Amino acid sequence: MNARDRTPADLLRSALAADPARPLITYYDDATGERVELSVATFANWVAKTANLIQDHLSAEPGERIALLLPAHWQTAVWLVACSSVGVVAELDGDPAAADHVVAGAGRLDDGLACSGERLALSLAPLGRRFTTPPDGYQDYAVEVPTHGDRFTPYVPVDPDSPALVVGGTELTGAALVERAREEAGRLGLTAGSRLLSELPYDSWAGVAAGLYAPLAAGASVVLCRNSDQLAPGSMEKRVESERITGRAV
């Protein structure tokens, strides 16, 4: 963590400089048995490709709004930091009819059709697989994102005092988001090397803070668990031990 960081993209750059090989997000979907672990470097690569897609493929400009109709998922985390890298506003569960663009996961595709701008669909299948057939009215993110570059530079410098995130009805600037992430990291007892397990959805500040921003700000990592209610008795305790969990957000 660098005291000069004022946007989520700054936090990621500092994490890369400190230790690119350390785990940042470990994702479990207990409905499918999926486990994906992303190091800081791998996460940053996904963010760069996605930010280039936002800037060049969607032609999104700073201040435009992207409705993210997505659950707590490692690809949602990628989109959140990619949006802030470009300077567009990420609206979690935002109104697609009022957004400039929409990114929808399987299960929210009908909702996203209300957006008159560009629409991207995520299968949310293990390993980010493509749809067998692209959904009507959408481009498949998994098809589009690999063609974009591994390095990203915004055409316009991002203003930390401009809106960056809308979640649970609250709008935050990049600078406010970073400050609140640091505060939340302190509240959760996170320090460099901590391993936080989060079962919280991305529908509130508490959920996205525990599931992404606070660990990123603290130099910690998150084990993000979705559909954990489908685990067999005793399985979560084994996960806590095997993943060397130091704290939980449930």
N, C-alpha and C positions, 0 to 999 in steps of 0.2 A: 504494500500500500504506500502510495506517495501522497504527501500532504497537498501537492499541487494538482492532483487529479480532480477534475470538475465535471466529467461526463463518464458514463459507463464505458465508453470506448477508451478513455484514459485509464480507467481501472484495469482493463484488459491488457493494454500496452505495458503497464507496470507489472502485471502478473507475468507477462512474457519475458520481460527483462529480468525478473527475479528468478524464475525457475520454469522454463517452458515444458519440461518433461513431467512435472507433477500432475496428478489427477485433479481435474476441476469439477467435472460432473460424472457421476456414475448413476445410470438410469435403469430402473427396474419397472417392467410392466408385468404384474403378477397375473394378468389375464392371459398373457401369451407366453410367459416364461422368458421374455427378452431381458437381457442385461447388456448394456453398452457403457463402456468407460471412455471418456474423452479427456485427454491431457489438455493442458492450457494451450499447447501448440496446435493440437488437432481442432479444438474448439475455435481458436483464432482463425484457422484456415477456413472453416465453415462460415464464420462470421464475415471474412473478407469476400468470399465468393458470393454470399447472400447480399452483402452491401453493394457489390458491383452489379448484381442482378437488380436491386432496387433502383440504383442510380442510372444504369444504362438500359436495362430491359424494360423496367416500368417507367423510366424517365421521371421518377419521383424527385421533387425538389424539396429543400428544407421548408418545414411548415406544413407540408401535406400530411394527411392522416391515413394510416393503414389499420383497418380493423383486423385484429387477430382472433379468429374464432377457433381457438386451439386450447387443449388442456395443458396441465403441467407435464412437460415433455422436453427432452433435450433439444429438439428442433425448435420449440417455442423459445427456449432460452437463446438459441442462436439468432432467431428473428428479433428478439428484444434488443440485443446488443448491436445487431446489424442496423436496425432502424436508427438507433442513437448515433451510429457511426456516420450515417448520411445526414442526419438532422431532421428526419421525418418523425412524426409522432406515432408511437405504437399504442393502439387502443385495445386493451385486452377485453374481449367480449363486447367490442364497440358496435355501434349501429352501422351495419354495412350500407344502408341507404344514404347515410350522411358521410361516409368515408370516401376518400379518393380512390382507394384500392382495398382489396380484401384478400386475406389469406385464411383459408378454411380447411379444417381437418375433416376426415371421414366422419360423418354424423352431423356435420354442420353445413354441408354443401348447399342444401336447399335455402338455408338462411342467407348464405353469401350471395346468392343470385340477385339480391336486392341492390347490390352495388353496381353502379353504372360504369365504373372504371375497370382497370385490369383486375383479373381474378386468378389466384394461384391456389392449387389444391395440394394438400399433403395427405398421403395415404396413412401415415402414422404406423405403418407396418414395420416389423423388425428390420433393422439396418437401413431404414429410410427407403425401402423399396418403392419402385414405381407402381402406379395403378396398372392393372392389366389392360384396361381401356380408359383413356383420359375422360374424366367426368364432363358431361355436357356443360358448356359455358365456362370451362376452366382450362388453364394450362397446368401441366403437371410439374410441380416444383422439382421433383427428382429428375426430370428430364432436362429442365432448363438450367439448374444451378451448376452442373459440372462444367459447362462451357465457359464459365466466368473465371477471372483471374484470381490467383492466390494472394495478391497484394491489393490493398485498397487505399485510395487517396480521394477524399471528397473534393468535388469541384468547388464547393464553397465551404470555408471553415465553419465548423459547427459552433453555434453560440450556446454556451453553457446555461445562459439565462432564458433560453427559449424552451417551450414545452417539449418534453421527451416521452412521457408516459402518462397514460390514463388507465387507472385500475380502480375498481370498486367505486367509481364516481369521482375519484380524486385525480386532479391533473398535477403533475410534478415537472419542474424543469430538470434539466440534466444535473445542475449544481445541487438543487434541493434533493434529488434522488440520491446522489452520492453522499450527501451529508446524512440523510436518513439511513442509508445503508450502513454507514459507519456506526451510527447510534444503535442500529439493530444488531450489528455484529457485537458491540459491547454488551448489549442486553442479553444476547444468547451465549456470551462467554467465548466468542470465537477469537482465536489467535492464529498465527501462521502455523499450518499443519493440522489444525482441527479438522475433524470429520463430522459434519452435521447430517443426520438423517431427517429428511422432511417428507411427511405424508400429506402436506397441505396442498390444496389446489391453487392454481394461479388466478383466483378470482378476488383477491384482496391484496393489500400491501403486505400483510404478514406472510402470505403465501409466496409472493415473488421475492420478498426480501430473504426469507429462509431458503427458498429454492434456487436462488441465483445471486442476488445483489450483495447480501451480507457476506457470504463466503468469498465472493470475488473481492470485496473491499478489504477483507481481513487476511487474504492470502491463505484461506482455508479451502476446503472442498465440500461438496454436497453429494449425498446419496439420495437421489430423488425417486420416490416410490409411488407408483400409480397402481390403483386397483389392489392395494394391499389387504383389503377386506377379504380377498379370495385366497389368502395364504392359509395353509394348514396350521393348526395349533402348534406353537413352539417354533415355527419357521422364522418369525421376525427376530426372536431372541438369538437364533443361530446367525442371522444376517448381521445383527448388531456386533456380534463377536467377530465374524469373518471379515467384516468391512472395517473393523477397528474404530467403531463409532464412538465419538466423544460427547455428543449431545444430540437431542432429538427435538423436532418440532412437529407436533401432532394436533 
